[in-house]
Amino acid sequence: MNSLISEVAADGTASTGDSVARCIAEIMRAWSRGTRSTLELARLMSTVRKQLPRGKWAALWKSGQMPFARRKGHMLVVIGEGLGWASVQTFAHLPPGWSILYHLARLKRRTLERLLQQAVIHPGLTLLEARRIVTEFTDHPIETKSSGARVAQRLKRFEEFVRATLLDWTAVERQRATEGLTQLLEQIRGADGVKRNGAVSDFAGGLLNHHRNTL
């Protein structure tokens, strides 16, 4: 699986259409095996997202041949990145739904393994229950930290989202984001206690610089 994607990524002579078609064929093979291949499919999508050259990821969806929507593809990437370590036996004890796995993928491996051992997480887990678990073991502990720690954690998540999805944004979306972040940066710099909010200013400025470097 990875060898195919690596080959496609390194093949500078193949046309975008050819390389995309080969990736789609591999994705379709994993997809055709149904829910029993969810882990394989998630790992594949994560690998494809990381290794395909710029522009070819978007070309997958523009082809109109993918068996699921881009949003589902993003969910599979997150599942592959967060749960790719799981063995087939471990994965068999997780709920089958993509939306549920998408949330559980946010948990640290040690936390997930402990909750599996305690049967808190099990195949019959609902989406609502999964959200509550993730909130308890990710967001909730942050509330006991200082305000600065909470701000830094939220900014870190937003930064990860931007860096992971930026190449998929349209020109209009990039322009809107640039304008919005510029305004936000001006507000932060103009607020009382500029020194206290310096880290936030650095964060916004860093995102703007990252955006400009990708244009």
N, C-alpha and C positions, 0 to 999 in steps of 0.2 A: 504493500500500500504506500508506505513512505517513499520507497524507491521510485515508484511511478511519479509521485508529485515532485520529488527532487529532480527527476529527469526532465519533467515538463518545465520546472522553474529554471533549470540550467540550459535548456535548449533555446539558444538565441536564434536559431535558424527557422524554427517552427513558427507558423503564423499564429496569431492570436486565436483564430477560429479553430485551428487544429489542436492546439494545446488545451483550449477550453473544452473542446469536444471530448478529449481524452479524460479530463477530470470529471466531466459530467457522466461519462460512461462508468467510471469507477464509483461515483456517488450513486448512480442508479443501481449498480450491482449490490451495494450495501443496503440501499433503500428497499430493494425487492425482497430482502430476507425478513422484512417485517420488524416487529418490536423486539424480537430476540437479538437483533443486530444493532440496537440503539447505541450501545457503548462503542461498537466498531464505527458506526456512522459518525458519532460525535468526535471520536479521535480523528477520523478522516477529515471532517470539516475543519477541525482545529488546525490540522497540518496544512490543509489547502490554504486556509486564511493566512497562515504565517509564511508559507513558502512561495505562493504565487507572486509573480512580479506585479508591480503597481499597474492597475487598470484591468488585469485579468480577473480579479475577484468580481468586480462589477460586471464584467463581460459574462460571467456565469449566469447572472440574472437577466441580463439583456437578451440572452439567447432564447429565452422563453421555453427552454427544455428542462429546467430544474423541476424536480418532483414536489417541491415545497417553496413557499414564499421566502423572501429575504429575511423577514423577521424570524421565521423558523430556523433559518440558517444561522442567524446570530445566536439563537438559543442553543443550538447544537455546538457552536464554537465555545460558548461559555461552559456547557456541560463537559465538553472534551478537555478544556483547560482545567476545570475544577475537579472533575472526577476521572480523568484519564488514568490515574494511578490505580483505580479499582480493578480487582480481578473479576473474572466472570462470576465467581461464587459470591463475592461481595455485592456485585451489581444485581444479582438475583434477589437480594434482600431489600432492594430499593423499590419504591413505587415506579410504575412504568411510564407515567405521563411526562411528556417533555416539559410542560410548564412547571410541574412539581420538581423535577430534576434540575431545572434551570435555577430555582431558588435554593435547593439543597447544595448546589455546586458552590455557593458562596461560603459555606461552612469550611472551617479548617479540617484537614484530614483527621487529626486526632479527635476533634470534637465529633465528627461524623461517625468515626469508628466506635467511639464510646456510646453514642446514642443508638447505634445499631445493636451493640451488645446489650443495652438496657431495653431494647425493643421499643424505644421511643419513636424511632424511625423504622417503618416496616412497609411491606408491599401495599397495604391498604391505606396508607397515609393520604389524606385529602390535601388539596391545594391550600385551603385555609389553615389547616394544621401545619403545613410546611412553612407557610409565611410566618406563623406565630413562633415556630421554632427558630427560624432564621433571625427574626427580630430579637428574640430572647438571647441568642448566643452571638449576635453581631452588634446590633444597634444598642441594645439595652445597657451592656457594660460601659459603653461610651458615656452614658449619662452621668456616671459617677466620677468622670474625669473633669478637669477644668474646662472652662468655656473655650480656651485656646485649643485644647486637645480635640474638642468636638468640632470646632471649625476646621482644624487641620485634617481631621478624618474625612469630613464631608468634601473638602476641597480635593483631597487625594482621590476619592471615588470619582468625582467629576473629571479630574484630570485623566484618570485611567480610561473613562468613557470616551473623552475627546480623542485621545491618542489611538484608541482601538478602532474608532469609527471614522476618523477624519477623512481618510482617503475615499470613503464612500459618499461623502457629502457632495451635493451639487454646488455649482458656483453661487447660486442664490443663497443656499444654506450657509456657505462659508462667509458670504458677505454679511448676512444677518448676524451671524455669530461674532464676527469681527466688530461690527458696530455695537452690538450689545455688550461685549466684553470691554470695549473701549470706554463706553459710558460708565460701566461698572467700575472700571479702574479709576476714572476721573472722580466718581463719587467717593471711593475709598480714600483716594489721596486728598480729597477736599474735606473729609470728615474730621471731626475733633479726634484727637489722639492718633494722629497719623503714624507716630512711632509705634504705637501698640498694634496697629493694623498693617505694619510693614510686610509681614509674611503673606498676607492676603494680596497686597499689591504686587509682590514678587511673583506670586502664583499666577495672577491674571496676566502680568507682563510676560511671564514665561510661556503661557499658552498662546499669546498673540505672536511671540517670536517663533514658536513651533509652527503655528499656522502659516506665517509668512515664508518660512523655510521650505514648506511643502508645496508652495505654489509654483 
